[in-house]
Amino acid sequence: MAATTTLKLPEELKARIASAAQASGKAPHAFMVEALAIQTTLFERRQAFIASAIKAEQEVADYGLVYDAEEVFGYLQAKLGGKKTKWPKAKKL
């Protein structure tokens, strides 16, 4: 069962939502639920990305190994071009 939530919207935003909902063939309620779901998903993805970046930064600090970006890009271009190539070697900081 869905929970009920009340939102107090400025009149201008309410009118914009009604107009956008009508143009997209949705009820204002459905339009707002979809918008909230999209924004929540974006926030969760952003948080996961940040957590991944922090973890990667910690791994570099712990192990001190990195890859040269030019070598990685060269590897990827060679692979995309169908060439056999070796993965670049990690280097100590």
C-alpha positions, 0 to 999 in steps of 0.5 A: 500500500502506498503512503500518503505524503502532502507537498506544499508547492509554490503556485508557479511550480504547481502550474508548471507541473500541471502543464508538463504533466498534461504535455506528457500525457500524465496526471500531475500525481504520476508526473511528480511520483516519476520525478521524485523516483528519478531524482532519488535514483540520481542521488543514489547513483551519485552517492555510489560514485562518490563512495567508489572514488573514495575507495579507489583513492584509499586503494592508491594510498594503501598500495601506491600503484597507479596506471598512466592514463596515456598508456591505458587510453592507448591500450583501449584504442588498440583493443577497439582497433582489433589489435592484440596488446598487453594491459599497461603495467602498474607503477608505484607512486 
